[in-house]
């Protein structure tokens, strides 16, 4: 099936993606009373992502089946950028009762 000349389209793009992750985690445990201890963790993450698109598109080709941007009847530049950052924190704590000596 042949595409009519006025409906032909050609798109040429380059996508660049960059992502960075940074984490930290702290852990501690200790006794509050002789028979009661506590154990816990605390941490976080920062994630940064950047997507960038650069290119051009045409709608309609002057010479059929010659797919180049310069052969387009109407040339349109393309540029898009998306930046996203996620910040998170998390924590957990557990009480640790001292086990009785019957488990020895």
C-alpha positions in Angstrom: 0.0 0.0 0.0 1.4 3.4 -1.0 1.1 6.2 1.5 -0.2 9.4 -0.1 2.5 12.1 -0.3 0.7 14.5 2.0 0.5 11.9 4.8 4.1 10.8 4.8 6.1 11.6 7.9 9.8 11.2 8.9 11.1 11.7 12.5 14.8 11.6 13.6 15.5 11.9 17.3 18.2 11.3 19.9 17.3 10.4 23.5 19.7 11.0 26.4 18.9 9.6 29.8 20.9 10.2 33.0 20.0 8.7 36.4 21.8 9.1 39.7 21.0 7.3 43.0 22.5 8.1 46.4 21.6 6.0 49.5 22.6 6.0 53.2 21.7 3.6 56.0 22.5 3.9 59.7 21.9 1.0 62.1 22.2 0.9 65.9 21.3 -1.3 68.8 21.6 -1.0 72.6 20.1 -1.6 76.0 17.7 0.7 77.6 17.2 -1.4 80.7 19.0 -4.6 81.7 16.1 -6.7 80.3 15.1 -4.5 77.4 17.1 -3.4 74.3 16.3 -1.7 71.1 17.5 -2.1 67.6 16.8 0.3 64.7 17.7 1.5 61.3 17.3 4.9 59.6 18.1 5.6 55.9 17.3 7.6 52.9 17.6 7.8 49.1 17.8 10.6 46.6 17.1 9.7 42.9 17.6 12.2 40.1 16.6 11.4 36.5 16.9 13.6 33.4 15.4 12.6 30.0 16.3 14.8 27.0 15.1 14.5 23.4 16.5 16.4 20.5 15.5 16.0 16.8 13.4 17.0 13.9 10.4 15.8 12.0 8.8 16.4 8.6 5.3 16.0 7.4 5.1 15.4 3.7 8.1 14.4 1.5 9.1 16.4 -1.6 10.7 13.3 -3.2 8.8 10.1 -2.4 10.8 7.4 -0.4 13.7 9.8 0.3 13.6 9.8 4.1 15.7 12.8 5.2 14.8 15.8 7.2 15.8 18.2 4.4 13.4 16.4 2.0 10.5 17.4 4.2 7.8 19.7 3.0 7.4 21.1 6.5 10.3 20.7 8.9 9.7 21.0 12.6 12.5 20.9 15.3 11.8 18.8 18.4 13.2 19.4 21.9 11.9 18.0 25.1 13.3 17.7 28.6 12.0 16.0 31.7 13.7 16.2 35.1 12.5 14.2 38.1 13.8 13.9 41.7 12.6 11.6 44.4 13.6 12.1 48.0 12.8 9.4 50.6 13.5 8.6 54.2 12.7 5.4 56.1 13.2 4.0 59.6 12.4 0.9 61.7 12.8 0.1 65.4 12.3 -3.1 67.3 12.2 -3.8 71.1 14.4 -6.7 72.1 13.4 -8.3 75.4 16.2 -10.3 77.0 15.6 -14.0 76.5 15.2 -16.1 79.7 18.1 -18.4 80.5 15.8 -21.4 79.8 16.7 -21.3 76.1 20.4 -22.2 76.8 
